[in-house]
């Protein structure tokens, strides 16, 4: 068996979608001739825990945990709320830079005591890439970067000045050139790196996010015939907003008043409760909203299966990013209703027949879709969801096969 050191800040017991990708790669690697050891953080205080994921860690896997000196949390504590958006003045690369020194030191010790064939680093946090580069200098091993989100092209990042954005654009290009291969999750990220940064196309591959069929084996839920349920799983943060859905739901309630007693909307994940309820109240729909907060992964999958329709809002502000939850939505075989602007996100929904897209600036279009769903519900008709022929190609096992193939090529060069 070949052996890879995986640098992943997000790894169980840290939960959420960011932990899923490295966890599933490590789970399926042995089927393709690779075993993995993990270098992760020991004392994260930022992200929610999901201890249920620990059972999915491969048996006997070595996990090394590096202590993070909480410099940034101190900075955040002393910055007044109104000044928090300027925290980038006090950080380098991202707010996880204080994890890097300890992780590099531990990583050097790990590679001295263990024989590896390659090193993998997943980002964000983007500062993790520096750890892989430092270990390459020591070992000469091939390194591969797995980018789950863009960095300098990320519209969620508020750059303090144009200089900061330009500086990190150049910085990102220089960092990625040090890697033997770069993996991204969709073609627009690939185009940005190859066309605008000038990195060879042969060094950049697309491996999209996906779902693990094993996660669905122990659950089998169907929607309730008495209450029409909309479900949303995931975080709402930054510019992300559910307002276009609330606006459409308000119109639908005016046209179908009986919906108010037969409809619920459940938000599961890290969401700003007061902000969400305030937005819902603005459209007169707050009485239909249930906010249950972060839950273990299996509970999230159960909500997906219990829902009649699943919601996405990412394309409202990031039309050219693809929500990781989209693939588990599809595997639950419930239709997605995605609000947003045209881009690769909405294109994925339509081309893979995962559900329906509506223009976030056209609340009537969204209302018409909602009414169509509700009328089918009242008539006892099935609301058709995605079929396996479209979503099975996004299984985590097939994605791991592709990553293992890239690694095999790198070490055979």
N, C-alpha and C positions, 0 to 999 in steps of 0.2 A: 504493500500500500504506500502510495505517495502521501506526503504530509504537508499541510498548509497551516500557517499561523494566520488567524483571522482577527483583525483589529476592529472591534465593534463596540462603540460606547453603549448602544442600545442592545442589551442582551438580558434574558431573564435572570433575576426576577423583575427587571424593568419591563413594563408591558407596553401596549399600544402597537400601532402599525409598524413603527420603525424597527421594532425588535423582530418582526416576523421574517423579514427577508434573510438576515444572516442566520437566524435560527433554522429556517427551512433549508438553506444551503447546507448547513452543517448536518442536518438530519439525513439528507439524501446523498451527500458526498460519497459515503462508503459504497453505494451501489455503482459508482463510476470510478472506483479505484483510488479514492482519496479519503484520508482521515483529517480531522481538524482539531486544533487547539485554539482557545479563545483568549484574547487580551481585551479586557473590558474594565469598567470603572468599579471601584469598591464602595463608594460612599455618595452616590448621586442623591440629591435632595430635590431635584427638579421634576422628574417624571413619575407617573403613577406606577404602582407595583401590580403585577399579575403573577402571583405565585403558581397559578395553575399551569403556566407555560414551562415550569421547571421539569415536569414529567416528560416533556418532548425533547429535552437535551439528550443527545446520544449517550448511551451508557459508556462509562469510562472516559468520557471526554475531559481533557485537562482544561481548566478554566483558571486563568490568572487575573487577579483583580488589583488594579493600581489605585492608590489613594489619590484623591483630587484635593488639592489645596484650595479652599473655597474663596479665592480672591474676588471673583466676580460677584458672589453673593454679598460680600462686604460692600463692594462698590454700589450694588443695587440698593442695599439698605440705606446708604447715606445719600443717595441721590433722591431729591424730592420727586414726587410723582410727576410733576410737570416737566421735569428735566430728564426723565427716564429714557425718552426716545433718543437722547444724546449719548447713551451709554457706549456707542461705538467709538467715541473719542477715547475711551478708557480701555478698550479691548483690542486684541490683534487677531485678525481672521474671524473669530466669533467669540461668543461668551463662554466657550469651553476651553479656552487657551490654557487655563490653569490646570487642566488634566494632562497636558502634553509632557511636561518635564518628567513627572513621575512615571508616566507610561513608557517613555523612551528608556529610562533607566531600567525599569522592570523588563522591558522588551529585550534589551541588550543581554540581560541575565538569562532570559528564556532561550534566546538563540544560541547562547554559549553552551547551555546544558542540554539542548535538544537539536535534532537534525531535521530541518525543514527543506522542502523543495521549492516553496513559493510563499509569498506574503500577500495577504488581501487586506484592504482597508475600505470600509464603507463610510459614506458621508451623506448627509450631515451627522455629527458636527464636522465641518470641513477641516478643522484643525487636526483631526485624526490622520489626515493624509501626511502630515509632517512626521508622524510617528513611523509610518511605513518607509518614508524616504530616509530617515535616520537609520533604520534597521537595514536598508539596502546598502548604505555606505559601509556598514559593518560586515555584512555577509556576502554581498554581491548577488543575492538571490533576486529573481524576477519579482516585481511587485505589480499588483493590479488594483486599480481604483474602481470602486462601485459607487456611482453617484445616484442616489435615490431622488435628489432634487437638484436643480441648477443652483449655482452660487452667485456669480456676478450678474447673471440674467434673472435672478429670483425677484419677482415683483413684491414678495412679502417683506423683503429687507428694506428698511428705511435708511438709506445712506445719509450721513450727516451733511455731506457736501458732495458736489460733483467730482471734486478731487478724490474723495474717498472711493467713489464708484470706479473712476478711471484707474486708480492705483490698484484696487483689488481685481479689476479686469485683467490687468497686466500680470499681477501676482498669480492669479488662477492659471493663466496660460503657462507661466514658467513652472508652476508646480506640476501641472498635468503632463508636461513634456518629460518630466523625470520618471514617469511611470512607463512600464513596458506595455501596458494595455489599460484602456479605460472602458468601463461598462456603464451604460446609461439606460434609462427606463423607457425612452421614446425617441423617435427619429428627429424631432426638433432640437433636442439636447445634442444629439449626434451632429446635426447640421451646424449648430452653434460652435461646437468644438472643432470640427473639421474645416468649415468654410470661413468662419470669422477668426478663429485662433490659429488656423493653418496647420493643425495637427493631422498627420496622415490618416486617411480613411481606414487603412489596414490596422490601425492601432485602436480603433473605436468600434465597439459593438453594442447593439441594442438587446437587452434582456428585460422585457417588461415585468411588471409586478404580476402577482397571480393569486392563486388559492391552493390550499392543500385538501384534496379529497378526504384524507383521513380525519380532518377536523369535523366533517359532517357525518361521519359514520355513527356517532353515538347520539345524534339528535335527529328528530323527525317530527317537526311541528307543522301545523296547518293554520291558516288564518281563522279567526273567530267569525262565525256567520252572523253574529248579532251586532258587532261594532266594526265599522270600516277603519282600518288602522294604517296610518302613514308612519314609517319608521326612518329615523336618521341615526347613523352610527358614526361617531368620530368627534373630533374637536371642532370648535368654532373659535377662531382667533384672528387677530389683525383686522384686515379689511373684509374678511369672509362674513357673509350675512345671509340670513334666511328671509329677509324682507320681501324679495320677489315672490316667494312662495306664500307668505302671509297675505300679500296683496291679492294674489290669485285666489287664495282660499276665501278671502272676504267676499269677492265677487261671486264665487261659486255658492256661498251660503245665501247670498241675496236671491240667486236664481233657484236654489234648492234648499229652502229653509229647513226641511226635515233632516238635513245633514247634521245640524247642530246637536241633535240628540243621538246620532248614530255614528259619529266620527271622533277619533282621537288622533293626536300627533305625539309620538314619543321621541324625545331626543336623548340618546345615550352616548356619553363621552364627556370629555372636559369642555364644558361650555360655560360662558358667563351668564349665569341664571338670570340675574336682574336685568341685564341688557337684553337678553332674549325675550323675557316676558314683557319688557317695555316696548320692544318692537312689535310683538304680537298684539299688545293692547292698542297700539296705534291703529291697527286694522280691525279691532274688535274681535279677535280670535283667541285671546289669552286663556279663555275658559276651556279651550280644547287641548291645551298644551300640557304635557307631562315631561318633566326633566329629571332623569334618574341618575345622572352623573356617570363617572367611569365605572365600568364593570369588567369582570374577567372575560377573556376572549370567547369562551363558550356561551356566555350570556348574550354577547353581541350577536353571535350566530343564531341563537334562538330568536332574538328579536327580528332578525332578517327574515327568518322562516315564518314567524307569526304575522308579519306585516302583509298587507295586500299590495302596497306600493312603497318603494324605497326612494328616499330623496337624496339629491346631490345639489350642492350650491357652489362648488369650487370654480366652475366656469364663469361665475358672475364677476370675479376679480382676476382669475387666472385661467383664461380660456385655453392657454397652451401648456397646461400642466394636467397630468392624469391622476385622479384620486386613486390611491391604493385600494380603498374599500370597494371600488367599482367591480373588482373581479370576484370578491366574496359575495357581493350583492348578486352577481350573475349566477354563481354556483348555488345560491339559495333558491334559484329559479323563480324569483319575484321580479317584476318589471321595475326598472329605474325611471324616475321622473327627474330629469336634470335641467335645472335652471341656469342660464348663462348666455354668453356670447359665443358666436361661432369660433371654432378653433379645434385643436387636436382632441381636446376633452370630449366635445360634443360629437366630433367625427368618430371617435372610438365607440361611443354609445350606439350610433346609428349603423356603422359598418359591421359591428359585431352583433347587432340586433339584441342589445342588452336592455332596451327600453325606448324611452321617448325624450326628446329634447324640446325645450321651449325657450323663446327669447325672454331674457330676464327684464327687458324693457317693455314687454307686451303682456300685462297682467291678464288681459282677456284670453289670450292664447293659453296661458296656464290654467285659467278657470275652466275653459272648454275641456281641457284634458282631465282635470279633476272631476268635472261633471260626468264625463264619459266613463271614467272608472266607477264612480258612485252609482250611476244608472245600471251598469253591469252587475254591481254588487246587489242592488235591490232586486234585480231580475233573477238572481241566483246563478248568473253565468260566470264562467271562469275568466279571470283576468290573466291572460296568457303572459308567461314570463320567458326568459331565455331558455334555449334548448342546449343540451350537451354538445351538439356538433359545433356550436360557436364558442363555448367557454372552456371546453376541455383542453384546448391547445395552450391555455394559460396555467396549467398545473405546475406546482412548484417542482415536481420531479423533472419535468421536461426542461424547465429553466435551469435546474442544476446540471442536467446533462450538457447543456450548451456551455455553461461556465466551466465545467470540468474539461470540455473539449478545448476551450481557450487555454486553460492552464497546461494541458498536455502539450499543446503546440509550443507554448512559451518555454517549457523546460526541455523540449526536444530540439530547440533551435541551435 
